[in-house]
Each structure stands twice: as C-alpha cells, then as structure tokens.
Amino acid sequence: MSEWVEVSGTTVDVAVEAAVAELGLESKDQAQVEIIQEPKSGFLGVGSRPAIVKVSRKPRQRNRRGRRGAKNDTGSNQKKTQKKTQPKNQSKKSGDRKPRNNKGSRPKNGQQTGESKKNGSPKERPPMDTNTPKEAKQDKPEHSIEDQAKVAEEFLSGLLASFGLEGEISSRIEDEVLYLDVAGDQTEALVGPKGSTMHAVLELTRTTVQRRTFGAPRMRIDIAGYGARRREALTIYTGKLVEQLKENGGEIMLEPMNAADRKVVHDAAAAFEGVRTYSEGEDPHRAVIIAATGDASD
C-alpha cells in the first residue's frame, strides 16, 4: 500500500476525497494534505486548470502515558477520597473567611465594600467621545477618457488571447464617446446572433473600465465590421418603412432592439418628412415605432 498519492480534480475537496479513497483511509482526518496547485475556472471555461493535491497517511500517535502518570492518578484519587470522607459540619478557620458586604454575600472581584465606598468613590471611566471625526476618505483618482480607452483595449486584447483568437484592437474618441473596433476574421465568433455576444462583450468591457477607473464614458463597440453592416442594413430598412407609411399611413412597430440599434432607426427616420419615431416598452423588449404624421410635402 503506497504511503502517498498525487491526485487532480475539479476542486481541492474532490481531489482529496479521491486520494483518501485510493489510500484506503476511513476519513480525511487520517490524511495529511498538501495542495500542489489551486484550481482555476478561467474565463467562460477557457484557461481553466484542475486542483492537484498530495495526500499521505498521518503518523499514528503512541500513548506515552507511563507509570509516573499512573502514580499521579493514584495520588489524585486518594486526595479525592479524603475530601469525600471529611465531615460536612467541620468549621473553617476564621482567618480563611472572606469579608462579606452589607447584603451578606461576598464581594465580587473589583467590587468595593460599604466602608470603602464612604472613604472614596470608585474611579469612573472617561466618557467615550462619540463626536471623534472619522478619517477622511481618500478621494478617488480621476482618469481621463484616454486612460479609460487604454484599459478597454487591454481588456479586449486579453479576451481575444483567452479565446485563442487573432485580431486587432483600436479605439477613437468622438464627442466624449469611446468607440472600440475589434478587427479580424476570427473575431466573428464574438458577434453572436443579432450581435447578442458582441453587446455582452461591450457590457463586460464597460464593467472592467468602471472598476479600474471609477467610472466609464459612453461606449460603442464594433466587432468584425458587424456594427457597420448592421447600421447600413437598418438605415435601408427604415427608408423602406417610411415610404410604405407615406402611401398607407398609420404606424409600424419594429422588433425589440438595443439602444444603439434604436438610435440608428431614429436617425434614419429623421432624414424623412411626414413621419415621427418614438420608443415603447422596457429593455430588453423596448422597440421603436414609426408613425406617419400626414404632413409630408410632395
């Protein structure tokens, strides 16, 4: 039977339980555990690693209690017997008695008798100063939008590396809005159906910037050119709907969209006369409505 084993598992507890079973031990209490590697979950399952532990048997403890201990136990038992045989009504010496207070009970530790109270009052503790000013909180450092852009680029570069994707990250600032561009054929994996994954990446980037710089600017992201193609398609689609409303009147509700896509529709419809746009509903089910106003000029 081996003296120690090295086992890996998803967590330290799982690895230890497997090692205990392999050593044939009854419980973890009989094992001596050494953690070789802590587990790591990674990002979305990428870059994870298992826990590795080295488990051995604990040495058995011998009973070192010898004859001396037995003798001492015998002496202590004799003392206990003598105490039991001592008569209950035997009076104690007057010198062994402790002074009693006015109520007939012995004073507790630190309690003064009635005579000492007359001679002087006990020392009172100074009152706690509840108005002591607390330490002033340190002001959070201010970061420029350029610094925030660098943080966003570093996060996106690390994200691509975690997924094993090749791409280039660039950013630009226009009207206090941070635009992030992720280019590369492999980066299309981060787009998702209707850009759902891309918008999740945007939220992760915004959260990272907020934690590292105590705030985040307005941000827009485009991955593998999807954002540009989406804006172009929405602009063309909005133009067709406007022409339809000019002929038939009424209003048309589009499918629910995110804030960026809704803005594209509002801007595209604003280029035409005789229609107006507004949004209804709550995210993520908020949608744009294009309505004919009837004042279009031919």
MISE-36266 format. One line per field, with one value per residue (C-alpha): chain; x, y, z; residue number from 1; residue in three letters. Coordinates in nm, 3 decimals, always signed. Layout:
# residues N
cadena	A:...
c1	X:...
c2	Y:...
c3	Z:...
num	NUM:...
residuo	ala:...
This chain:
# residues 298
cadena	A:A:A:A:A:A:A:A:A:A:A:A:A:A:A:A:A:A:A:A:A:A:A:A:A:A:A:A:A:A:A:A:A:A:A:A:A:A:A:A:A:A:A:A:A:A:A:A:A:A:A:A:A:A:A:A:A:A:A:A:A:A:A:A:A:A:A:A:A:A:A:A:A:A:A:A:A:A:A:A:A:A:A:A:A:A:A:A:A:A:A:A:A:A:A:A:A:A:A:A:A:A:A:A:A:A:A:A:A:A:A:A:A:A:A:A:A:A:A:A:A:A:A:A:A:A:A:A:A:A:A:A:A:A:A:A:A:A:A:A:A:A:A:A:A:A:A:A:A:A:A:A:A:A:A:A:A:A:A:A:A:A:A:A:A:A:A:A:A:A:A:A:A:A:A:A:A:A:A:A:A:A:A:A:A:A:A:A:A:A:A:A:A:A:A:A:A:A:A:A:A:A:A:A:A:A:A:A:A:A:A:A:A:A:A:A:A:A:A:A:A:A:A:A:A:A:A:A:A:A:A:A:A:A:A:A:A:A:A:A:A:A:A:A:A:A:A:A:A:A:A:A:A:A:A:A:A:A:A:A:A:A:A:A:A:A:A:A:A:A:A:A:A:A:A:A:A:A:A:A:A:A:A:A:A:A:A:A:A:A:A:A:A:A:A:A:A:A
c1	+0.000:+0.151:+0.244:+0.122:-0.059:-0.090:-0.442:-0.607:-0.969:-1.204:-1.177:-0.945:-1.217:-1.286:-0.916:-0.874:-1.173:-1.032:-0.690:-0.844:-1.030:-0.717:-0.514:-0.790:-0.843:-1.168:-1.187:-1.000:-0.888:-0.645:-0.486:-0.218:-0.294:-0.053:-0.202:+0.025:-0.195:-0.508:-0.793:-0.871:-1.205:-1.081:-1.299:-1.606:-1.423:-1.108:-0.778:-0.911:-0.687:-0.758:-0.662:-0.366:-0.307:-0.053:-0.209:-0.028:-0.116:-0.085:+0.164:-0.002:+0.038:+0.165:+0.035:+0.328:+0.149:+0.382:+0.400:+0.452:+0.116:-0.041:+0.110:-0.009:-0.356:-0.346:-0.245:-0.515:-0.776:-0.663:-0.698:-1.048:-1.137:-1.005:-1.214:-1.524:-1.465:-1.419:-1.724:-1.960:-2.012:-1.641:-1.595:-1.334:-1.080:-1.181:-0.876:-0.993:-1.323:-1.359:-1.520:-1.886:-2.075:-2.386:-2.616:-2.431:-2.277:-1.911:-1.796:-1.715:-1.377:-1.329:-1.645:-1.593:-1.743:-1.972:-1.685:-1.462:-1.747:-1.768:-1.397:-1.379:-1.578:-1.451:-1.275:-1.513:-1.422:-1.394:-1.695:-1.644:-1.615:-1.879:-1.801:-1.450:-1.416:-1.359:-1.070:-1.144:-1.198:-0.939:-1.060:-1.095:-0.838:-0.969:-0.899:-0.926:-1.119:-0.785:-0.681:-1.015:-0.962:-0.629:-0.799:-1.069:-0.810:-0.610:-0.924:-1.028:-0.674:-0.679:-1.025:-0.904:-0.600:-0.820:-1.028:-0.722:-0.843:-0.630:-0.743:-0.651:-0.795:-0.828:-1.018:-1.119:-1.295:-1.566:-1.789:-1.688:-1.794:-1.542:-1.559:-1.390:-1.314:-1.216:-1.100:-1.010:-1.178:-1.158:-1.327:-1.667:-1.705:-1.765:-2.059:-2.334:-2.695:-2.806:-2.496:-2.601:-2.250:-2.098:-2.318:-2.228:-1.861:-1.942:-2.102:-1.801:-1.567:-1.773:-1.775:-1.396:-1.339:-1.572:-1.389:-1.040:-1.106:-1.409:-1.630:-1.684:-1.774:-2.036:-1.902:-1.973:-1.816:-1.786:-1.652:-1.553:-1.739:-2.077:-2.176:-2.119:-2.312:-2.594:-2.624:-2.632:-2.900:-3.115:-3.088:-3.205:-3.484:-3.606:-3.621:-3.845:-4.080:-4.106:-4.207:-4.470:-4.612:-4.628:-4.853:-5.072:-5.041:-5.065:-4.770:-4.532:-4.367:-4.025:-3.880:-3.720:-3.370:-3.086:-3.020:-2.756:-2.983:-3.279:-3.065:-2.982:-3.354:-3.437:-3.158:-3.251:-3.622:-3.536:-3.399:-3.754:-4.052:-4.401:-4.301:-4.204:-4.047:-4.069:-3.987:-4.212:-4.154:-3.876:-3.537:-3.471:-3.815:-3.808:-3.899:-3.913:-4.245:-4.250:-4.573:-4.698:-4.784:-4.972:-4.784:-4.539:-4.469:-4.455
c2	+0.000:+0.337:+0.596:+0.894:+0.972:+1.278:+1.333:+1.603:+1.711:+1.997:+2.125:+2.061:+1.872:+1.641:+1.565:+1.498:+1.262:+1.066:+1.043:+0.926:+0.651:+0.546:+0.523:+0.318:+0.565:+0.590:+0.971:+1.292:+1.312:+1.029:+1.212:+1.477:+1.708:+1.924:+2.147:+2.143:+2.357:+2.563:+2.523:+2.799:+2.831:+3.058:+3.287:+3.112:+2.782:+2.896:+2.878:+2.659:+2.424:+2.145:+2.125:+1.898:+1.766:+1.534:+1.321:+1.089:+0.895:+1.071:+0.901:+0.714:+0.875:+0.646:+0.659:+0.799:+0.773:+0.572:+0.458:+0.809:+0.909:+0.608:+0.701:+1.056:+0.932:+0.711:+1.003:+1.225:+0.955:+0.927:+1.304:+1.292:+1.010:+1.211:+1.510:+1.297:+1.149:+1.492:+1.574:+1.833:+2.025:+2.085:+2.457:+2.654:+2.876:+3.234:+3.351:+3.167:+3.353:+3.632:+3.963:+3.995:+4.300:+4.451:+4.204:+3.906:+3.799:+3.801:+4.095:+4.019:+4.095:+4.469:+4.544:+4.775:+4.719:+4.968:+5.107:+5.173:+5.349:+5.603:+5.678:+5.743:+5.695:+5.447:+5.581:+5.646:+5.566:+5.868:+5.901:+5.789:+6.070:+5.990:+6.304:+6.196:+6.271:+5.967:+5.951:+6.134:+5.903:+5.926:+6.095:+5.861:+5.937:+6.095:+5.925:+6.080:+5.918:+5.843:+5.638:+5.459:+5.379:+5.209:+4.999:+4.893:+4.797:+4.592:+4.403:+4.325:+4.209:+3.973:+3.849:+3.758:+3.584:+3.382:+3.253:+3.197:+3.442:+3.672:+4.029:+4.395:+4.641:+5.011:+5.298:+5.655:+5.929:+6.143:+6.385:+6.222:+5.881:+5.594:+5.384:+5.043:+4.846:+4.477:+4.370:+4.024:+3.729:+3.510:+3.773:+3.699:+3.434:+3.720:+3.864:+3.608:+3.603:+3.959:+4.087:+3.946:+3.823:+4.149:+4.351:+4.116:+4.187:+4.559:+4.525:+4.331:+4.597:+4.876:+4.697:+4.650:+5.017:+5.125:+4.912:+5.020:+5.389:+5.452:+5.538:+5.479:+5.701:+5.625:+5.336:+5.178:+4.859:+4.703:+4.351:+4.214:+4.501:+4.373:+4.710:+4.894:+4.632:+4.641:+5.021:+5.016:+4.745:+4.926:+5.254:+5.091:+4.904:+5.223:+5.405:+5.134:+5.150:+5.529:+5.504:+5.248:+5.476:+5.772:+5.571:+5.390:+5.599:+5.454:+5.333:+5.038:+4.883:+4.731:+4.433:+4.497:+4.639:+4.757:+5.127:+5.150:+5.000:+5.214:+5.524:+5.418:+5.387:+5.724:+5.898:+5.730:+5.822:+6.180:+6.233:+6.198:+6.431:+6.319:+6.060:+6.060:+5.795:+5.707:+5.407:+5.197:+4.919:+4.833:+4.684:+4.430:+4.445:+4.816:+4.880:+5.174:+5.284:+5.478:+5.673:+5.881:+6.242:+6.321:+6.648:+6.516:+6.754:+6.615
c3	+0.000:-0.106:+0.153:-0.052:-0.377:-0.601:-0.739:-0.952:-0.952:-1.035:-0.675:-0.382:-0.191:-0.487:-0.527:-0.153:-0.143:-0.438:-0.269:+0.062:-0.123:-0.310:+0.012:+0.176:+0.460:+0.652:+0.660:+0.582:+0.945:+0.880:+0.585:+0.560:+0.264:+0.068:-0.206:-0.513:-0.740:-0.675:-0.929:-1.177:-1.356:-1.636:-1.844:-1.989:-1.945:-2.128:-1.943:-1.661:-1.466:-1.211:-0.846:-0.762:-0.410:-0.248:+0.026:+0.267:+0.582:+0.913:+1.151:+1.437:+1.781:+2.057:+2.415:+2.614:+2.945:+3.177:+3.532:+3.664:+3.525:+3.688:+4.022:+3.993:+3.912:+4.222:+4.441:+4.298:+4.358:+4.722:+4.767:+4.623:+4.866:+5.162:+5.061:+5.044:+5.394:+5.552:+5.775:+5.633:+5.962:+6.023:+6.075:+5.884:+6.049:+6.094:+5.903:+5.589:+5.572:+5.319:+5.411:+5.329:+5.207:+5.365:+5.194:+5.331:+5.000:+4.922:+4.710:+4.351:+4.201:+4.180:+4.391:+4.690:+5.031:+5.200:+5.412:+5.114:+4.934:+5.219:+5.211:+4.840:+4.520:+4.262:+3.959:+3.674:+3.319:+3.092:+2.862:+2.505:+2.260:+2.003:+1.807:+1.713:+1.345:+1.128:+0.892:+0.577:+0.285:+0.017:-0.296:-0.588:-0.858:-1.173:-1.504:-1.845:-2.125:-2.291:-1.986:-1.994:-2.361:-2.277:-2.006:-2.254:-2.516:-2.264:-2.156:-2.514:-2.600:-2.302:-2.403:-2.751:-2.605:-2.366:-2.660:-2.877:-3.140:-3.354:-3.403:-3.376:-3.125:-3.198:-3.038:-3.110:-2.917:-3.075:-2.881:-2.547:-2.680:-2.681:-2.997:-2.988:-3.304:-3.298:-3.646:-3.775:-3.945:-3.633:-3.419:-3.579:-3.308:-3.064:-3.260:-3.193:-3.321:-3.397:-3.215:-2.876:-2.788:-2.908:-2.675:-2.387:-2.460:-2.450:-2.105:-1.974:-2.109:-1.952:-1.615:-1.627:-1.706:-1.422:-1.165:-1.268:-1.329:-1.101:-1.396:-1.765:-2.061:-2.322:-2.525:-2.863:-2.999:-3.342:-3.393:-3.735:-3.903:-3.782:-3.634:-3.963:-4.163:-3.908:-3.922:-4.302:-4.309:-4.052:-4.244:-4.567:-4.387:-4.215:-4.552:-4.696:-4.398:-4.427:-4.796:-4.702:-4.431:-4.668:-4.901:-4.648:-4.330:-3.979:-3.781:-3.769:-3.464:-3.521:-3.334:-2.992:-3.025:-2.807:-2.754:-3.029:-3.296:-3.186:-3.229:-3.587:-3.666:-3.508:-3.700:-4.029:-3.997:-3.904:-4.255:-4.397:-4.366:-4.271:-4.009:-3.645:-3.422:-3.056:-2.836:-2.613:-2.360:-2.119:-2.201:-2.337:-2.504:-2.592:-2.957:-3.199:-3.355:-3.681:-3.730:-4.024:-3.942:-4.269:-4.336:-4.596:-4.882:-5.236
num	1:2:3:4:5:6:7:8:9:10:11:12:13:14:15:16:17:18:19:20:21:22:23:24:25:26:27:28:29:30:31:32:33:34:35:36:37:38:39:40:41:42:43:44:45:46:47:48:49:50:51:52:53:54:55:56:57:58:59:60:61:62:63:64:65:66:67:68:69:70:71:72:73:74:75:76:77:78:79:80:81:82:83:84:85:86:87:88:89:90:91:92:93:94:95:96:97:98:99:100:101:102:103:104:105:106:107:108:109:110:111:112:113:114:115:116:117:118:119:120:121:122:123:124:125:126:127:128:129:130:131:132:133:134:135:136:137:138:139:140:141:142:143:144:145:146:147:148:149:150:151:152:153:154:155:156:157:158:159:160:161:162:163:164:165:166:167:168:169:170:171:172:173:174:175:176:177:178:179:180:181:182:183:184:185:186:187:188:189:190:191:192:193:194:195:196:197:198:199:200:201:202:203:204:205:206:207:208:209:210:211:212:213:214:215:216:217:218:219:220:221:222:223:224:225:226:227:228:229:230:231:232:233:234:235:236:237:238:239:240:241:242:243:244:245:246:247:248:249:250:251:252:253:254:255:256:257:258:259:260:261:262:263:264:265:266:267:268:269:270:271:272:273:274:275:276:277:278:279:280:281:282:283:284:285:286:287:288:289:290:291:292:293:294:295:296:297:298
residuo	met:ser:glu:trp:val:glu:val:ser:gly:thr:thr:val:asp:val:ala:val:glu:ala:ala:val:ala:glu:leu:gly:leu:glu:ser:lys:asp:gln:ala:gln:val:glu:ile:ile:gln:glu:pro:lys:ser:gly:phe:leu:gly:val:gly:ser:arg:pro:ala:ile:val:lys:val:ser:arg:lys:pro:arg:gln:arg:asn:arg:arg:gly:arg:arg:gly:ala:lys:asn:asp:thr:gly:ser:asn:gln:lys:lys:thr:gln:lys:lys:thr:gln:pro:lys:asn:gln:ser:lys:lys:ser:gly:asp:arg:lys:pro:arg:asn:asn:lys:gly:ser:arg:pro:lys:asn:gly:gln:gln:thr:gly:glu:ser:lys:lys:asn:gly:ser:pro:lys:glu:arg:pro:pro:met:asp:thr:asn:thr:pro:lys:glu:ala:lys:gln:asp:lys:pro:glu:his:ser:ile:glu:asp:gln:ala:lys:val:ala:glu:glu:phe:leu:ser:gly:leu:leu:ala:ser:phe:gly:leu:glu:gly:glu:ile:ser:ser:arg:ile:glu:asp:glu:val:leu:tyr:leu:asp:val:ala:gly:asp:gln:thr:glu:ala:leu:val:gly:pro:lys:gly:ser:thr:met:his:ala:val:leu:glu:leu:thr:arg:thr:thr:val:gln:arg:arg:thr:phe:gly:ala:pro:arg:met:arg:ile:asp:ile:ala:gly:tyr:gly:ala:arg:arg:arg:glu:ala:leu:thr:ile:tyr:thr:gly:lys:leu:val:glu:gln:leu:lys:glu:asn:gly:gly:glu:ile:met:leu:glu:pro:met:asn:ala:ala:asp:arg:lys:val:val:his:asp:ala:ala:ala:ala:phe:glu:gly:val:arg:thr:tyr:ser:glu:gly:glu:asp:pro:his:arg:ala:val:ile:ile:ala:ala:thr:gly:asp:ala:ser:asp
